[in-house]
């Protein structure tokens, strides 16, 4: 018997068509193409679901889930013990950048000279290019104004040569100066000397300025795809913000000071990206950061900088057929034996929760499966009446 038409047709065919649609939807659900309606989970069932997954994560793992409305824990397992955060470390770096620099702050790259430019447009003397840590500076940008290797305040093309060997620039500042000189020649400017590394002398005046995207944008560019280079450059910018040297060590000290002063937390910060295996934090500290910054103006910017489950960045391919899709957002963290996930969920009951799942000593692929089960359960959490 032929199937009735799913659209149009006489009134006599409308009831069979409805049945056919129901059968088709059932087949799609069974095939996993459409998500089944998700039932809410009581606090007790949520705990059981989370505990079931954590039981397979090993003793070097911990988790904390907190109801943002009440401040009460939904689930906790070894939540006070420090772990390697991997790229969850970026939450500390980017939060500090928002608090210490401001979301509207921009990093500048300047062209300067000691002497004046003549009426005929000639500069008799050296032209200096001074970097301010802009991680988005391309060599092509001079015409109009992975992992991390040598970093500096003046870098173009993310420190890459564009070749297979050597892949990274050995001297980023000199490379940038050479690229600048080349761009000037291509624009018809006669340049007598080659680009070289040096120090801008006191009294030099800015002739032109190129500004980076604002810090709010850089935070998003760092967190959504988990960009190590941008995170490390932000850390150096934090180190240089108060007139100190823009070193990794100084930037890490600024992050620790700001996070302790503003939130009363004490993570061990060694770098900005989480690539260091010496970074340490606990699920409790991460959740406390997420909870406290949510009450500040910077909290909205941080929220919007996180990858959306099943939709963007490092979470784009995860839980795409789950109720957690679009309801949860977070920051992932992965090393060879580390897989972490922290962020927020707005549950099916309309409750917002903050969570941190830090799994060390694991196979990342297997740990992600456990985390996905946990986040699916968190997204269905319904507080007791």
Helices and strands as residue ranges (DSSP letters): G 11-13, H 14-30, H 43-54, E 61-67, E 73-77, E 82-83, G 86-89, H 90-96, I 97-101, E 108-113, E 127-130, G 139-144, G 157-159, H 172-186, E 205-211, H 215-223, H 228-240, H 248-263, E 281-282, H 283-293, H 297-304, E 307-308, G 313-315, E 328-335, E 338-346, E 352-360, H 364-378
